[in-house]
Amino acid sequence: MKFLNAIARAIDAVNEFIGRAVQWLVGVATLISALNALARYGLGRSSNAWLEIQWYLFAAIILLAAGYTLKHNGHVRIDVIFGRFSARAQAWIDLFGTLLFLLPLCGLMVWFAVPGFLDSFQSGEVSPDAGGLIRWPVRLLIPLGFTLLALQGVAEIIRRIAFLRGEIKLSHESPREEV
């Protein structure tokens, strides 16, 4: 189990790094949005590329930070009901939910998104809008984001099993090991 816990910590580190890096994209997207609005309404100039880069950044923020959000227990759940269960029951619910719902969904998303990315990359797909951007980078975000989310799901499974075996404690606020 020590080896699996090391894998979970490595996955945590990857998603922590990416999640913290992606936080900076919020500021970049805000700045681009403000400058685009200034150019559009103040100077009468606009560009589809500036609008599309905002969409691309938003997609990157949401998709690449999904694993980070799971790591920090930030996904939506029904805490009113979930919080009434014991820690062991919560661990079982998380374990089965991850195995039955999260990982299969992530697998399907990656499975269906990779061909779209490859087609876009190979064909050099460009937005049909005048001045639009190439599409493959944003299409790559889908399988990449769901892969990071699935990996974090694996880390959470490892952690829940370790907890159920009595090897670690889980904090109340976060599924991470207590230090």
Secondary structure, DSSP 8 states (H G I E B T S, - for coil): -HHHHHHHHHHHHHHHHHHHHHHHHHHHHHHHHHHHHIIIIISS---HHHHHHHHHHHHHHHHHTHHHHHHTT-S---HHHHTTS-HHHHHHHHHHHIIIIIHHHHHHHHHHHHHHHHHHHHHT-B-SSTT--BSHHHHHHHHHHHHHHHHHHHHHHHHHHHHHTTS--B-SS-SSB--
